[in-house]
Amino acid sequence: MRVLRQTARLRLTLSYVAFLLAAGLVMSVIVYAVMRFVPNYPLTAANPSDAHLFIASRGQILDSLIQACAVAMGVLAVVGTVGGWLVAGRVLRPLADLNTAARAAASGDLSHRISARDTRRGRDEFTDLADTFDTMLERLERSFAAQQRFAANASHELRTPLAVTQTMLDVAREEPDAVDLTRLLEHLDVTNRRATDLVAALLQLAALDRSPIVRAPFDLDVVVEDAVDDVAREATERGVRVEVDVSPAVVPGDEILLARVVDNLLRNAVRHNLPQDGWARITLVDAGLVVLTVENSGRVLTDDDLRIALEPFARQVGSVARTRDDVVTDRSSNGLGLAIVSRIVELHGGSLSLTPRPGGGVSARVVIPRGTRPVAAVRTAS
């Protein structure tokens, strides 16, 4: 036997009818109770000439009242059922739109939007729910699109070193006597390390979304100074002058992860610079929020260039575009640095922004909520 599906519309309709009948019944009982006070004795006309007029007794009046109430209750039941069904359908119409969008999303179509912004009806809980659902779908669509691009790029990036390794092995196999074994092993080592670093970066990027951040207050200015010391030799070799203006600042967070943020931004500023007479400047200030700024000279960039730079596997940020040989032989960059940096900053409740400098180069700005320790005097180093 098929069971009648109890929809929300049906339940609302039955509720409307039940409340309407209950209100009618209460009113009938009140009227009936009032009518009980009608005198219960024979009534006669005041004028003898009107003796032929019929005057109902209390019992007859009460009987007529009960019959009228029964008819009224029947009418209320019909009107309440039809009206309640129509009203419930109108009230629940936004839920039907929401259900349609949910079904579309479940089938894989995340582009469907409810867009429930009927200004004539005004805003209510349903429009708020629809807007929230639209926002969720939009974020999911962007997230899935980013994951698809990430998966495609990761597959391509992992295939490149493997293809290079296979090519070198095939050449060595075909002409073993003409192979410089030392050089072959060196190239294989560089290519293998590049693939290993790429896999490690992929695993780290995935781990950032799985593992909670261990937060503990630490001195970010000390981390910046250590990063400057670490990059000093490379900056000297590349002819880049590093300027440092650091104020003591304490931030709550993971010191190792934020140290990677500072190191990555500073090394990018040094490596993606002018071929000669370049400069990089790193500043740290605590003004309610801790602001870390890394600037460098370089070629003129656009906002689109920097937007692409934040995408995974982007390698063209700074003054000089990377060549194909750089991509294969230089394992210092796997295109995931800024993506990891952006995610680390986001997990610490901060924000990362890249801005092109009018004279060329990039200005990277990281804003992180600070700790509670007092700030000491500003110290400048170069």
ABEGO torsion letter per residue (X at the ends): XBBBBBBAAAAAAAAAAAAAAAAAAAAAAAAAAAAAABBBBBBBBABAAAAABBBBBAAAAAAAAAAAAAAAAAAAAAAAAAAAAAAAAAAAAAAAAAAAAAAAAAAGBAABBAGBBBAAAEBBAAAAAAAAAAAAAAAAAAAAAAAAAAAAAAAAAAAAAAAAAAAAAAAAAABAAABBAAAAAAAAAAAAAAAAAAAAAAAAAAAAAABBBBBBBBBAAAAAAAAAAAAAAAAAAAGBBBBBBBBBBBBBEBAAAAAAAAAAAAAAAAABBBABGBBBBBBBBBBGBBBBBBBBBEBBBBAAAAAAAABBGBABBEABBBBAAAAAABAABAGAAAAAAAAAAAAAGBBBBBBBBAAEEBBBBBBBBBBABBBBBBBBBX
